[in-house]
Amino acid sequence: MKKPTLDQIALECHVTKGLVSRALGGKNNVSDATREKIIRKATELGYDTSKLKAYKVSSNHVLLISSSRILFKEDFWQPIITSISSTLSRYNLIMEYFTFDEERIDDSLLKRLKESSCSAFIVMHVTPKQIMDVVIAKNKPTVVVDPKTFYTEATQFKFSNYDSVYLAVQRLINQGHKDIAFYGSDSHSTSFRERHEGFMACMEAHRGQVNPHSIIFNNDKKDYANEEMLTDALQNNPITAIVCANDIIAMNAIKTIFKLEKRVPEDISVIGFDNIRTGEYMSPRLSTFNIPRQEIGEEVAKYVANSIKSRQVALSQIVIRCDYIERDSNKEIYTK
């Protein structure tokens, strides 16, 4: 793909070429919202985000590290990132970007990160070991939001994965369901694995009353489904409810259920996790757990600001509560 010009990016964003240059050059005289808009559009057009000059920062800067793929997920990640940036600004801290392509981690990229002079790091979800090794070696306050793997050297902001799914299963049991399945991928992320563990814990607490079914697939291709496995499970087991590792998996599960000429929730109830926008407007509307994105961004920023002020590198796990939203995709059943 031909590298987009600054003129092309400016035209798409309805801004001046100079503003695009300042945003991509890591200059401070660009608003947070405009900078995010320009970087997202540049990434979409094929701009090499590894060339962003966000690593040239001073002591009142916080470096936000994310893959370019995350920038595409506006529904999920952008509200968190925007909230982090606006909250940091209230503490007179400027957020800069260090964006990378997950398939192109080279020495020059790592060198730029090593040369950063920021006061703290905020890491968004999936980050290759090479990058985390550099970050940890800097011995600066570091926060990882929704970590894909466990880091003992950083503060982790996690969602209430275990507790929330436990409550979801309890809700289904109260609605009369006995054959309940978990549909997800343990190897995909810590969050998915914790959600499966919450499912198993609740089923174990009701042992003898319910029948657990775990449908665990490999998500290396990031397609968030294994239709063959789910079809086999539904055809060979009297499953009446499915708890899914996230909303995308839940939507794919509903598609598979419809292909089997079954109905949701009349034949099979489905619950997701994440509360992405699509789930609220699909039919049936998806029951799910809300991730409070703005509040997470605020808490992450406050934690980082306080860590910089105290000049201490605190290591801990902070769990953010995710409340259940019941819509139309699960229902009470009646058993004889």
N, C-alpha and C positions, 0 to 999 in steps of 0.2 A: 504494500500500500504506500502511495506517495505521501510524504510528510506534508501535512496541511500548513499553509502559510498563515501568518498572523492576520492578514487581511481576511482570509476565509473564516477564521475563528471569530474575528471581530464582527463580520457580517452575520454569522449565525447567532451571536450573543447580543446583537444590536448595541454594540459599544464601539469605542474608538480603538484603532490599532495600538495607540500608545498605552491605553488601559490594559489591553491584552498583554503587551510586553511587560508592563509593571507587575501584573498578576503572576505571570509565568516566571518572572525574574526574581520573585521573592521580595519585592519592594513592600514597604509598610503602608504607603499611601493608597491603599485599595481596601474597600470595605470587605468584611468577612463574607457577606452574602454574594457580592459580585465576584470575589476571588473563587469561591466554591463553584459558582455558575460557569466561569471561564474554564476552570480546570476540568470540570465534568465534560463540557463540550469539546475541549481539546482532546481529552482521552477518547471520547466517542469518535472523533474524526481521525484518530490514529496518531496523535502527537505522542512522542516518546516521553512519557512522564518521568522516566528516570533522569531526565536532564533538568528537571525543575530545580531551581536554585534555592530551595527552601532550607538547605543545610547551612547557609551562611546566616547564622542567627547570633544574637547577642544574649546577654545573661537574663534579660526579661522576656525571653521567648520560650514557648513550649513547643516541642516538635511532635506533631501527630503523624504516626507511621501507619500507612494502609496500602493495600494492594490496589491497583487500578480497577480491578474487578469489583471491589467494594463500592467504588464511586458510582458504578452503574446501578447499584441497588438503592435507588433514591427513597423508596417506600420504607425500607428497613433502617439503613445506616445514616442517611442524610439528616433526619431530625435529631439524631444523637450528636452528630458532628457539629451541626449548626448550634445546638444548645451548649456544647462544650465551648465553642468559640465565643459565643456571646457572653457566657458566664465568666470566662477567663478575662475578657475585656473589662469586666467590672472590678477585677483585681489588678488592673493595669498590666496584664500579661497578654502578649500577642501570640496567637497560634499560627505556626507555619506548617507546611506539608512536606512530608518525605514519602513520595509515592513510588511504588515499584511494580514491575511486571513479574508475576510469580514464576514465569518461565525464563526470565532473563536476570538472574542474580550473578553479577560479575564483580571482579576485584575493584573496578573503578567506582561502582555503586557503593560498595562497602567502605572504600576509602573516604568517600564524601561523608558518609555517616560517621566514621571515626573522627573526622575533623570538625564535627558539629560542636558548637559551644553553647547549646541551650541549657536551660535550668532543669528541665524535666522531659520525660517522654510519655506519650500516650499511644498505646499500640492497639489497633483495631483488629480483633479476632485472629485471622489467619496470618501468621508471620513465620517465614522460613527460619530454621535454626541459625543460619549464618548471620542473619540480621539481629536476631535476639541475642546471640553471643556478643555482638558488638555493643548493643544497648546495655546489657547487663554489666559488661566490662567498664562502662563509663561510670558506674556507681552513682547514678543520679536517681531521684525519685521516678519510678516507672510504674505506670498503670496499664494493665491489659484488660480491655473490655471484651467480655464473652470469649475467654481464651479457648482456642481449639485444643490445646494441650496444657498440662499443668506446669506452672512455673513457680518454683520456690523463692526465686530472687525478685519477684515483682508483686505488687498488690493487684489482686484479681477482682474485678467487678463482674459478678456472675448473676444470673437470673435464678429465681427459685424453682429450678428445674425438677428436683426430686420432690419437694413438698407439693408443688402444683399438680404434677401428674398423679401423685398419691391421692390428692383431693379429687381429681378427675375420675379416677377409677372408683373411689368411694361413692361419688355421685352416680355413676353408672350402676353400681351394685344396689344403691338405694332405689334406683329406677327399675330394679328387677332383673338386670342382666347377670348372667352367670358365666357364659362363654365369651370372654373378653380378650381381645388381641392387642398387642403393641406392634406397630408398624414403623420401622425406622432402621438406622444404621449406627451401630455402636462405635465403629471405627471412624465415623465422619468427624465427630467433635466431642469434647467433654460434655457439652450441653446435652447432646443426644444420648450419650451413655448414662448420664445422671437421670434423664427422663425415663429411660428403660428401667433403671434401678428403682425409681419411685414406683413404677408400675408393678414390678416384681414384689416390692415390699408390701404394698397394699394387698396384692393377691395372696401373699403368704399370710398376712394377718387374717384373711378370711378363708384359710385353707380348709377344704372339706365342703365349703359352700359354693366355690367358684372354680372355673377351669381356665387357667392362663394359657395363652397362645402367643409366642414371640415370633414375629416374622421379621427377621433381621437380614438386610441385604448389604452388599458392597456398594458404596456410593462414590467410587473413584472417578466415575464419569460425570458426577454431579447432576445426574438426571432425577434424583430424589424419588425413585420408584423402582420396583421390580414386579411388573405386572404378572409374570409367570408364577412367582412365589406367592403373591397375594391370591391369585386365582386358584391355585392349588389348595391353599389353606381354606379359602371360603367354600370350595366345592367338597372338601373332605372333613370339615368340622362345622358344628352348628353355631358358628360365631354370630353374635347379635350386636356386638359393639367393637369399635376399633379406636384406640387412642394412638395418635400419630405424633412423630417426633417434631414435626412443624406443620405449618399451614399448607405449604407446597405439597408435602407428602400427603396430607389429608385430601387436597384437591385431586391429586392423582389417584388416590384410593377411591374417591367417589366416582371418577371416570371408569375405573375398573369395575366397580359395583354395578354401574349402569350398563356396562357391556354384558354383564352376567344377567341382565334383565331383572335386577333387584332394585329396590327403592331405598332411598335415604330420606328420613330415618325410619320409615315404616318397617323395612326388613332389617336394616343394619344402621346403627347409630355411629356417627363419626365425630371425633373431637380433635382439633389441631392445637397449635401452639405458635404464638408470635403476633397474632392479630394484624396481619397485613391487610391492606385496603381491599384487595380483591375478595377476601373471604366474607366481608360484610355485604357485598352486592351480588354474590353468586346465588344460585338457587339449588338446594336450600341454603340459607345463610348459615355460615360455618360457626359452630360453637368453638371457642378457643380460649387462650390465655393471653391477656394483654401485657406487652412489654412496654412499660412507661418510658418512652424514649426521651422526652424532654427532661423528665426528672433524673434519668440516668446521666444525661449529659451534664446537668447542673451539679450532681453529686460528684461526678468524676472531676470536674473542673475545681470545685471547692476543695476536694481532697488534695489535688495537685498543688493548688495555691497555698494551702496550709502546710504541705510538706516542704515547699520551697521556703516559706517563711521560717519554719522551725529548723530548717537545714538538717533534717533527719530523713533517712531512708527507712520508712516503715514498711514492714512486710506483713500482709494480712489478706484475708478474703472477705469481701463485702458482698452480701447477697441481697439483691433487689427483689422485692415481692412482686409477683405477677398475678393479678386478680383474674378470676374466671369470668368469662362472658358467655352466658348460655343464650344461644339463638335457636335455630330451627333444625340442626343436623343431628340432634339426639332426642330421644323420647322415652317415656316410661313404657315398659312392656308388661304384659300380664301373663303369668304362667299358671298352669293348672295344678 
